[in-house]
Amino acid sequence: MTTRILTGITTTGTPHLGNYAGAIRPAIVASRAPDADSFYFLADYHALIKCDDAQRIQRSRLEIAATWLACGLDAERVTFYRQSDIPEIPELTWLLTCVAAKGLLNRAHAYKASVDKNVEAGEDPDAGISMGLYSYPVLMAADILMFNAHKVPVGRDQIQHVEMARDIGQRFNHLFGQGKEFFTLPEAVIEETVATLPGLDGRKMSKSYDNTIPLFGSAKALKEAIARIVTDSRLPGEPKDPDNAHLFTLYQAFATPEQTIEFREALLQGLAWGEAKQRLFSLLDAELAEARERYATLIEKPAHLEDILQAGAAKARRIATPFLGELREAVGLRNFRSEVKADNKTKKKSGKTARFVSFREPDGAFRFRLLAADGEELLLSVTFADPKAAGVLNHRLVVERAHLTIIPEALQYRVALNGALVGESPQFADAPALEAGIQRLRDSLNSLAED
């Protein structure tokens, strides 16, 4: 079974060594698992909540995109995109906002912490609190639920947000599902084995503490940062205590077990701190050198990064666009042309039939989807400049269904009518699901012909 995993990276700063060890490296390793369907996105809408410096956000988006690719993220294997390139996400945010309980949002840790801080300072409880901060959990829920992620790797401070996404998704399912579960309820995943690195001063490595080690600065900058790591006053020749040395913790996060044992023994034997820092530099430089070169190349080619992100957005929208269409229908935002006029001759006992659903893209083009009786998407059409042309093709697909060519391709199929491409299916989980989808397409067209 394929497991869909989703990870977002807020674009408010430059990645450092702690980000690499704690999030980037383990996520890239996880994305290579054969049963993983991984989604990685630059959370630039989230960045607007924390930062009002437009230049900083733009630069951070560039640096973070380059970092992930330089570290080995395979954009062909995963879905890698910018949050702001998926217009369906803010629309879903509104749909979810309309079912999210205010009391639930009142309990969000970030909002409560801001209120408590204001009260302690004698300020109005909501002083300086934006609706972006207050509604942050709903936007995060939309990020997760749009792609029906099964697992969301997060730090412990984010567990609550995944739980809130579950609550909001469950509420939507209850109100509008009519027996169908639109949203998969996600599970927060805490990586217990992932390293939390100490910074130069021994506290958790964080930009807010100004104690970080650069990830892709020059070798000289890396060496200078390591030289500033705080150590105790024990002289060369005096035994050091590895278990209470921040430098040893950093070394251990990147060393092999054999290297770690050797380094520990050297410290116990009195290795000088200066030599210990040199060993750490050599280890980190060897780990990062190739990625550093790739990063330097990528950061100078923003157009290339843009192409990769746009391709990822297109891949993501092939899922998001039809799914949002289903959700719009579920809540009653329906195209009048797609309304089924029930009469005694055509109304089925179940009250549900296969149907075409038309919609308009943000660029003004028209498309339609063919949905099975249970609401499953079977076909997403090519674009049309004229809605009438889309309607004509709806009719032809039913009347001329014998002339359809269904072309399996990877885990989806393309559909051609008299040799001309007319649309494609969503991605299926595996080959049996693909075969079943093709049969449902044929059955649905046959049922429409009978009606």
N, C-alpha and C positions, 0 to 999 in steps of 0.2 A: 504494500500500500504506500502511495506517495504521501509524504507529510509536507504541508505548505508552511514555511517558516518566514516570518516577516520581521525586519529590523529597520528602524529609522535612525538617522544621524542628524541631530540639530546643527544647522549651519551658522554657528555664532563664533567660531574660533578656528585656530590652526591645530590639527591633530598633533599630539605629543606621544612620548614613549608609553605613557600609561594607557592612553587610548588604544595604542597598537596591541599591547599585551592583554589588556582587559576586554577589548571588544573586537577590534579589527581582525587580528590573527585568528582567534577561535572561530569567528563567524565565517571567515574564508575557508578554513578547514572543514567546517560543518557543511558548507555549500557544495562540497565535492562528494558528499555521501550519495550513493546511487538512488536512494529513496527520497531525497530532498528536492523540493520545489521552492527555491529561495527567492524572496523579494527583498531588495535593498533600496531604500530611497533616501534622498536628501530632504530632510524635514524643514524646508525653508519657510513654509507658513508658520510653523512652530517658532522659528527664529524671530519672527516679527513680534512675538509676545515678549521676548527677552531683550531685544535690541532694536534701537531706532536709527542705527548708523547704516545707511544704505550701502556705502562702500565696503564696510566690514562684512556685511552679509554676502554681497556679491563675491568678494575675494574668498570668503570662507567656502562658498559653494564650489568655487574653482579648486581650492586646495583640497577639500574633502573628496571631491570626485577623483582628482588626480591621485590622492593617497590610496583610495581603495583599489584603483586599477593598478597602480605601481606595486602594491602589496600582493597582487596575484588574483584579484577578483576577475572571474571569467564572465564578461558581459554577455557572451553568447549562451552560456549555460544558465545564468540567473536572469531575473528581471530587475534591471538597475535603472532608476528613474528619479526625476525631481518631483516632489509632491505638487509643486505649483504648475506642472505640465499636465496634470490630470484634473480637468475641470469638474469631473464627476465627484471628486472628493468634497469640495465645498458644498455642492448640492446635496450630497448624502448627509453632510454635517447638519444641514438645515432640517432634513427629514428626521434625523435622529434627535435634534434639539427639540423638535415638537413632541417627542415621546419621553424625553429624559426628565426625570423628576428634579425639581429645583432642590428639594431636600437632599437628593443624592449628591448634587454638585456642591451644596453647602458643606459637605463632609470631606471634600477633596483636600488632601494634605497641604498642597501649595497655597490654596486659597485661605485655609484656616491659619496657616503660619503667617500669612500677610496680615490677616485681621488681628491676630494676637499681637503682632509687632506694633500695629497701629494703636491698639488699646493700651499697651504698656507705655507707649510714648505719649498718651493722652490725646491722640488724634481721633478723628472720625474713623470708625471701624473699616470703612471702605475707601479711605483716602489713598489715592494713587493706584487703586486696583482697577485694571481694565477688564472689559468683557472678554478680551482675548484670554487673559489669565483665568478668569472665572469659567469660561467655556472650554478651556484646554482639554479636559477629559473627553468632551464630545468629539472634538476634532481628532483626537487620538483614536477614539472608537471608530470613527469613519475610516481612518487609515487601515485599521485592522479588519473591520467587517467588510469593507469594499472588496477585499480579495479573499475573504473567508479563510483567514490564516488559522491553522490548527495550533501553532506554537509561536510565542512571542518572547524571545530572549530579552530579559530586562534586569536592571539592578533592583535591589530590594526596595528602593524608594519609588519604583514604578509599578510594583505589584498591584497597588490599589487601582491604577488606571486600567490595567487589563481586566480586573474584576468588574470595574464600572462598565467597560465595553461589553462584557458578558451580560450584565444587568440590562443595559440599553438594548442590545441585540435581542435578548429574550423578550423584552417588553414589545418590541416591534413585531417579532414573530407572533406573539400572542394576539396583538391587536389586528394585524393584517394578514397573517399567514393562511388562515382558513384551512388548517391542516398541513400547510407547507412550511418547512423551516427555511426561511430565506437565508438566515445567517447561521454559520457555524459558530459555536461558542468557544472562544479562544482559551488557551491555557498559557499562563505565564511560566516561563522556564528560567530558573535561577542556576547559573553556571557556578556551582560550588568550587570547582577546581580551577576556575580562571583566576589569574593573578591580579591582585590589587597592589600596584607598585607604590612604594614610598617615594616621596619627592626628595629634593636636595636637602630639606630640613628634617626629614623623617616623617612628616605628616603625609597623608594621602596625596599623591601627585595630582595637582589641580591648578588650572589657570587662575582660579580665585585666590590661591595661596602664593602665586608667583614662584613656584618651586619646581617647574617642569623641566624635563630634558627634551630638547628638540628631536623630532623624529627624522626630518629630512633637511636639517641644516647641513652645513659643510662638516667634514671630518674635524676641522679645527674647532668649530662651534661645539660639536659633540664632546671633544676632549676637554674644552674649557668648562663645559657644564659639569662633567664628571669630576673635575678637579674641585668643584665647589661643594661636593657632597660632604655633609657634616659627619665627622668621625670623632671617636674619643681621643684622649691625649696619650694613649699608650705608644711608647717609642718603638722603633725597629728592634726586633729581637724579643720584645715582650709578647707573650701569648695574647691573642685577640679573642673576643667572644663572638663567634659567627651568628649565634641565635639572637643577639641583640645589636647586630650591625646592619644598618640600612643598606650598606654597600653589598653585603653578602646576599641580602634578599633580592636586590636588583640582578646580581650575577646569576643567582639560582633560577630566575624566571626565564633565562635565555640559554642556559648551559645544559649540556647532556648530564645524565646522572654521574658519569665518570668524571667529567670536568668539575661538577659540584663537589664530589668527594675530595678530589685533589685540591681544590681551592679552600675548602674547609680545613683540611689538614695543614695547608700552608699558613693559614691564619693562626691556627692553634700553635704552630711552630714559631710564630713571631714575624710573619711577613709584614714588611713596612706598609703603611697605608698608601704611600705614594706608588709603590709597586702594585699594590692591590688595585688601585684606580687605573693603572696602566693596563692591567689584565682585563678589567671590565671594559675599558675602551676598546681593546683589541677584539674582545668577544662581540660587542655591539657593532663595531665597524664592519666586522665580517658578516654579521647577520643582515645589516641594512645597506651595505654598499651597492649591491645590484639594484635593489628597489629604489635607492636614492638616485641612481642614474636614470632609471625609468621615470621617476617623478620629475626630475629636472627636464626631461624631454617632453612629458605630457603637459607640464605647467606652461610651457612655451607654445603649446598648440591648442588654445582654447576652442578653436573651430572643430578640431578633431574630437575633443571632449563633448562639445555640443552635439555632434553627430551621434555619438554613442548614447548620450542621454535621450535624444529625440527618438532613436530606435527603441530604446527601453520604454519610453513613454507610449509609443505606438503599440508595443507588445502588451503593456499594462492596460491600455485602453481597449484592446480587443476583448478583454474580460470586463472592464468597468462599464463601458458604454451600454452593451446589451443588458447587463445586470441592473444598471440604474433604470433602464427602460422598464424592466419587470417591477422594480420597486415603485416607480411612478404609477404604473398601472394599479399596483396593489393598494396605493393610498388614494386612488381616484383621479390622478392627473393623466387622463386618457385622451387620445386622439379621437375626435368624434367619428372619423371615417372607419375606425376599427371597432366601433360598438356593434355588437351582435344584436340584430333585431330578431327577437324570439317570436316565433309563431308556432302554431300547433303542428305544422308540417315538418318543420326543421329542428325544433327544439329537442335536444336529446334528454334522456331521463336524468343524466348526471348534471345537466346544465352547463357543461364545459366541453369545448371543442378545440381542435387545433385552430390557430388564427394567425393572421398577419398583423403586425403592429408597426406603424410608421412613426418616424421621428426625424427631427432636424438636427444636424451637426452644428457646432458653434460657428463654423465657417459658412453656414447657409445651405450646405448640400443636404439632400434628402436621402434617407435610407429606410429600410424596413427589416424586421426580423420575422421569421416564421417560428412560432411557439407551438409546442405540443399541447395536448389537452391539459396536462398537468403543469403547464407554464415553463417547461424546459426549453431553452433556446436550441433550435435545430439548424438555423441558417441566418447569417447576417449578410445583407445584400451589399453589392457595390454601391457607390454614390451616384446620385442623379441631380441634375440642375433643376429639374421640374418634378413636382410631386405627382403630376399626372403620369409621367413616364414610369415612376415607381409603381403606381396603381396598375398600369397596363401589364407590367411584368408579374405582379401578383397573380393576375388572371391567367397569363400565359403559363406560369409554372404549374398551375392546376390543369389547364386544358391540354397543354403539350407535355405533360409529365413523362410520357413514354419516350420523349426525345431528350430527356435529361441524361447527362453524363456525370457520374459521381466519382471523383478522383481522390482516393485516400492518399494522404501525404503526412508522414510522421504520425502524430496522434490527432489529426484533424482531417476533414475532407473538404475539397473544393467542388463546386457545382457549376456545370456549364450547360447552356441550353442552345442547341444547334451550333455547338462549337464556341459560343461566346461565354466567357466567365460571368456569372451572375451573383456569386457570393461564396461564403465559406462558413464552416462550422466553428464553434469554440474548440479549445483543446480538450481532449478526453484523457482520463487517467491512464488507460492502457488499451491494448489492441481489442480485447473483448468489448470494452465500453464503446470503442469506435465503431465496431461492427453493429452493435446494438443501436447506436445513434443513426447509422445509415438506414437501418430497417425502420426506425421510428420516423425518419424523414419520409420514406416511401409511404408508410402507413398513413401519415398525417395528410399528405397530398391526396391520397386515395379517399380519405374520409371527407376532405373538403370537396372533392369531385362528386361524391355521393350526395352531399348536402346541396 
